[in-house]
C-alpha cells in the first residue's frame, strides 16, 4: 500500500489537473460521491437520521458541499455549516456551494459553535491535509465540540487536526469512526497518533491517473504487507543443516547487561539461524552458558572487568570469516576501550553488519562516517539515538519526520531502521512502514530481540532491507499475539521468543 505525505498529496493533485488534464471539479464531485456513500453506510441502522456537514474553505469543504447535495437529493435531513462566509468560498467549492443553496439546504456560517442538538452523523470537512501545526482557537473549539458528541463521525480525506505527513497532533484532532481518503492513504494516518484518530480508513480512487513513483518528489513510502513474508519464508530445503542455515556472530553484553546478549542470541536462533556465536567476557561466562543453551559462546579474557575492549579485536576478527552476518551492540556498554573496539570492528568487518544500541554510541554526531562503510550495514536507532547520530534535537526529528528523513537518506548509503511505533525502514529513496506491533513493546529488551532477528535473516541469505522489514513485521506480530494473554503492560521482551516461531510457522509452506 502506497503512502503519501501532505506535499506528495498536493503534487498528485497538481499532476492530475495540469499534466493529465483531469478536471478538478470532477475530482471533487467523485470525492463527495464517496463521502455520501459512507455517510449512508454509517446511518443504515438509524431511522430518519440527521446529518451535519462542517465545511472548511479548502477542497475538503467542497467535497462536503457535494456530499450534502447528494444526500439531500436522496431524502436525508442535512444541515450544513461553513467555517468561512459564503462570499469567501472560491474555485470548485463555489459551484457546489451554490448547488446546496439552490436546494435550500439549511446552512450556517462562521466559527461560532451551533446551539442545536447533536445529529446522528457529523461529517468533518474542515481542514484535511491542510493541518501542519498549531490549530487556531476557533477551529480547535469545533474539534472539541465534535469529539464531545455521541454522533457517528466521518472525516473527509484525513481528520482535522492530524498532520498527514507525520501523524502528530499538536493541539487536538477529530476522532473519526471512519475516514474516507482519496487516491492513497496519507503517511500520517499510519504513523504515531494517526491510527487513534482515523478509525476505519477507506481509500477511494476519485479519478487520479496511474503515475510512476518517480513523478512524485520525496521518499517512496509504502506499508509492509505479509506478501513478502509469504514469498520468503518457505519451508527449509530437506538437505539443510546448521551450517547452511545461517551463522551469526553476536558481539554483545557486558556486566549488568548480559540480558541483551542473551535475548539477541536466542531471537536469532528462533528465526532460523543454524548457529550463533556470542562473545562473552570470561568473568561473565557462567551467565552466558546458562542462558544461551543452543548457541555457542566465545570467551574472551577480561581480567574480571566485565566488558570487551580493543585488545579483543584480533580474536574477534578471526571469527568473522566463519559468520554470514555480524551483530554488534546490544548491552556492550560505553567504556572508552569498548568504544575503540566497536570503531575498529565496524571499519574492518567485511560481512553484513547490524549495528544496534551501544554499537551506535561511538558514532554519535558521525552518521556520515557510517555511511562511508564499504560493506552492507543496517543501523537500528530509536529516536533518541538517531538524534545523537545526526546531532539534531529529537523533537525536531519527530515534528518533521518525513522531511528530515528525505534529506538524510539521500546521503546515507545503507539501511536505517528507526525504532518507533510503527517501525520505519529506509534504503535509497524507499521507506517501508511496519504497522504490526503495539505499545506493549515499549519495554526493555525488545530492541535486542529485533536486532537478533535481523541478523538471523541476513545470515539466511536475505538482503539487508528485506531482513529488516521482515523482522520488524514478525516482531510486531509476535507482540500482537501476546496481547491475548499478557495485555500491554504485562509483556516482557523474553515473552516474544516463544511467539516468534508461532508467527513464522504460518508462512513455512513447502
N, C-alpha and C positions, 0 to 999 in steps of 0.2 A: 504494500500500500504506500503510495507516494504521499509525502507531506510537503506543505508549502509554508514558508514564513509570510508575514504580512507583506513584505516587499515583493516576494515572488507572486503572491496572490494578485497584487496590483499589476505586476508585469504581465501576468496571464490575461487580465482584463484588457490591457493595452494591446497585447499581441492579437487577441481575438478580434478587437474592434478595428485596429489600424492596419494590421498586416493581412488578416484573413477576412476583413470587411464584414464581420458578423455584427448585426445591428445591436447596439447597446439596449435598445428598448425591447428587443426580442429576448435578450438575456434576462432582463428584469421581469418580463412577463412570464417567462418559464420559471424563474425563481419563485415568483408569487404563486404560480400554479402549484408548485410542490409544497409551499407553505400551507396553502389551503387544504391540500390532500392530508397533510399530517395533522392539521387542526381538526379536521373531520374525524380522523382516526382516534385522536385523543378524546373526542367527545361522544364516541359511538354508544356508550352506555348511559348517557345523560339525556333526559327528556327535556326538550325545548331549551337547550343550553344558551348561555350568554357568552359573548366573546369581546375582549377589549384588546385592541391592537395599538401599541405605542410605537410611533414612528419618529426616527431622528431625521436630520437634514440630509444624510447621505443616501447611498444606494439602498442601504438596509431599509430606510424609510420608504423608498419607492417600492421595494419588494412587499412591504407591509400594505401599501395602498392597493397594489394589485390583488393581494390575498383578500383584503377587505371587500373589494368589488366582487370577486368571485364568490365569496361566502355569502354576501348579501343576495346575489342573484340566485343562490341555491336555497334561499329562505332562512338563513341563520340570522339571529339577532346580534348585530355587530355595532360596536361603538369604537370610534377612532379618536386617538389623541396624537397630535403633532407637537413635538417639543419646540419646533420653530414655527413662527407665524406663517400663514398662507402666502403672504407676499414675498417671503424669502425662500419658498420652495422653487427649485430650479431644475433644468435639464429634463431627463426622462421621468423623474419623480413627479414633475408638474403635470404631465399628461395623465398619469394615473390618479393623482390627487384630484384633478378636475373631474375625472370619471366618478370618483367617490362623491363629489359634490353634486353631480348630476343625479346620482341615485338618492340624494338627500340622506346619506348615512350620517347619523349624529356624530359631531366632531367638536373637540375642544383643543385649545392651544396653550403653549407656554410651559413654564417649569412648575407652576403651582399644582400640587397634588390634588387628585379628584376626591370629592366627598361621597361618591357613590359606593355602594356595596361592592365587595369583590365579585368578579364574574366567575364563570366556570373555567374559562381559559384566558390567560394573558399571553399575548404574542409580543415578544421582545424584539423590536427592530430599531433600537436606539443608536448604538454605536457600531457594533460588529467589529471588524478588524481595524477600526479606527482607534482602538484603545492602545495607548503606548505608555502611559504614565499615570500620574495622579488624576482622579476623576473630579471634575468641578462639583461644587457643593450641590447645585441644583440637580444634576444628573444622579449624584450619589443618593439624594433623597428618593428619587424614583426607584433606584435599585433596591433600597431598603424597603420601600413600600411593596414592591413586587415580592421580595423574599419573605415578607411577613404574612403573605396571603396563604390560603389553603387551596388556591386555584391551581389547575394544571398550568405549567409554564412551558412555552415553546419559544426557543431562541432562533433568530434568523442568522445563519452563517456561523456565528460564534457568540456566546453570551456576553452581554455588555459588561465591561469591566475586566474581562480576561484578555491578557496580552497574547495575541495569536502567534507571536514569534518565540516566546519563552515560557509560557504557562504561568507567569507571575500575576498576582492580584495585589495591587498597591493599596487600594482603599477597600473596596468590596466589589463583588460581581454578582450578576444574576445567577441563581441556582436553577438551572433548567431541568425539566423532566426529560426533554428531548431537544436536540439541536439538529436542524437541517443545514448542512454546509454544502457549498456549491463547488463543483469541479473536483476538488481534493480536500482531504482533511487538513486543517491548519496545524502546524507543528505544536503550537501552544495548547492545543486540545488534548495532547497526549503527554506533555511534559508537566512536571511539578504539580500544580494545583488544577490543571486542566480537567482531568477526569472527575474531580469532585464537583465541578460546576456545569459540565456539559450534559450530564445524564446520558441517555442513549444517543449516539451520534449516527446520523443518516447522511450519506454522501449522495448527492444527486447531480447528474450531468444536465446542465441547463443550456447546452449548445456550444461549449468550449471546443476548439479544434484539438485534434491529436497533435501534440508537439513533441519534439525531441528534448531530452533533458538539457541539451546544450543551448536551447533557446532562452532558458531562464538563468539569470546571474545567481551566483552563490552556490552553496553546497547542495548536492543532490540528496535530499533527506528521504528516508523510507522507513517503514516499520518492519522489523524482523518477523517472518512468518515461519511456521513449523515445516513448511515445504522443504526448506534447506536441511532440516534435521532428518526428514524422511529420505531425502536424497543421499545423505552421507552415512547415516548410522545404520548400515546394513549389518546383518549377522557376519561375524568374522569368518574368514576362509577356514576350511576344515583342517588345513595343514598349518594353521597359525601356532606359534609358540611364544614364550615370554620374551624371546629376543627379537622377534619380528613384530611384536605388538606395541613397541614403543618404549624407549628407555629415557627416563627423566632424571637429570642431575639437579638436586634441590639444595641450594645454599641458603640456609635459613636458621633462625633460632639463636638464642643466647640466654644467659641466666635471667630467670624471671619471665622469659618469653618463649619457652620451649614449645608451648601450645601452638604457636604459629607454624613452626616447622612440622609438627605432628599433623595438624589439620591439612596443610597443603600437600603433604606426602600422601596421606590417606585419601584425599579427594582425587589426586592424580591416579591412584590405583583404582578407585571406584569408577573413574571414567574410562577405564580400559587399558591404561598403560601396563605393559608386561612387567616392567622393572622400574623401581625408583632407587636412587642412591642419594641419601641425605647426609650432609656434612654435620658433624657433631663435635663441639669442643669436648675433649676427653673427660673433663670433670663432670659433664652432664650426660655422659653416655648411658648410664643406667636408666635415666628417664626415657631417652630415645628408644632404647632396646625394649623397654616395657610397653611402649605405646605405638611403635611402628613395627608391628609384628611381621607383616608380609613384605615390608620394604627392607632394603639394605642400608646399613649405617656405615659412614665413613668417618672414623675417629681422627681427630687432629689434636696434637699436643697443645695445651693452652696454659700450662703451669697454674692450673686451678683458677684462672681468671674468669672463665665462663663466657668468653666471646672469641670470635675469629679475628685475625689481624693479617696485615700484609705479609707476614712471614709464611703464611699458609698458601701463598699464591702459586708457587711451583707445584705443590702437591695437588691442588685443585685442578690446575691446568692439565695435569697428567690424566685426569678423569674425563676431560671434555671430549676427547676423541671417542670415548665409549658412548656418549649420550647422543640422543636425537634432538633433545631440546634441553634448555637450562632455565631454571627459575632462580632469581636472586632477590632476596629482600625480606620476606616475612619474618619479623621478630629478630633481625640481625643486630639491632641496636645501633647506636650512633657514636661509638667510641672513635676517636680520630684515626686509630690504626685500622679499624674496620672500614672506615670511610675510604682510606687509601686502597685497601683490598678491593673494594667494590669498583672504584675508578679503574684500577688496573685490569680487573676481570672484564668489565664492560668494553673496554678498548680491545682486549685480546681475544675473547671468545668468538669463534667463527661458526657457531651453531645458532639457530633461532633462540632468542633470549626473551624471557618475560621478566620485566623489572617492576617490582611492586614494593609498596610500603617503605621500609628503611633503605631499600635499594635505590629509591629515588632521592634520598636525602643528600648525597654528595653532589647532586646536580641542581640543587635549588638555585634559581637565577641563571641556570646554564642549559636551558632547553635546547638551544642551538647546538651545544656540544653533543647532546644525544642524537640530534638529527643527523650529525655527520658520521655516525656509526656505519660501517660498511656492510654489516650483516643484519639479517632480519631481527626486528625488535618490536616488542609491544610494551608500552608503559601503561600502568593501570592506576592513575591517581584519583583520589577523591577531590572534591572542590578545594579543600584546604591545601593539599599537596600541590594541586595544579596551580594554585595562586602563587605558591612559593617557587615552583619551577619557572613560571612566567614573570615573577616579580611584579604581580598586579594584585590589587585588593580583591579578595574573594567575592565580595558583594558586587563589584563591578563586573566580574565574570558572569555571575548569576543573572544580573539585571540585563546584560546584553549578550546572553549566551550564544545565540546563533550568529550574531555579527562578529563576536570575539573569535569563535571557532573558525569562521570563514576566513579571518585574517591569519590565524595560526596554522591551519592545516596546509595552507599554500606553501609554508616554509618548512613544514615538518615532513620528513621523508619516510616515516614509519607509521605504525598503528598506535592510536591513542584510544584507550577505553576509559571514559570518565565515569566514575562510580557515583551515581545518584539514583533516585527513583524517578524515572526509569534510567537504566544504564544506556549511554550513547557511545558508539564505537565509530571512530573516524579513520579513513585512509584515503589518500589523494583528495579527490573532491567529493567523496561519498561519505555519508553518515547513516548508520543504522540505529534505530531506536528500539530498544527491547522493552516490551510492555508487560512481560511477565514479572512476578515479584510483588512485594507488598512491604508496608512499614515495619513488619516484624523482623525484617532483615537488618534493621538498624541496631545491630549488636556486635560485640567484639568477635572477631574471627571469621566473619562471613567473607571478607575480602581475601583472607588466606585460603579459604576453600576455593574461591573463584580462581585465584592465581594458579593453584594446583591443577584445576580443571583445564584451564587454557593451555598450560604446559603439556598436559597429557594429550590433548587433541593435536597439538603441533607434533608431538613425538609420534603420533599415529599417522602422520602424513598430510594433515590438513594445513591449508595456508594460515598465516598468522591472523588475517582478518576473519576468515571463516571460523577459526578456532575461538577467537574472542567473541564473536556474535553468537555462535552456537553454545558456548559455555555460559554466557550471560543468560540465554534463554532457558537452558536446563536448570541452572542455578535458581532462577526466579520461579520456575515451575515447581521445583522441589519445595521451595518455601510456601508456595500457594497450596501445595498438597498438605504441608504441615499445619496450615490453618485449621484443618478439620479436627486435629487432636490437640494442638498446642496453642491455638489462637495467635494473637500478635505478640503479647508480652512474654509468653512462655517459650518462645523459640530460642534455641541455642545454635551456634554455628555447627557444633558437632552433630546436632539432630539432622542436618542436611545430608550427612554422609550416608544415612540409611535410606534417604528418599531419592538421592541422585540416581542410583541404579533402577529404582522403580520407574522414574521418568524415562530413562534411556531405553529400558526394556520395551516400551511402547513402539519403538522405531526399529527394533532389531529383527525385521522380517528378512527372510532369505533373499 
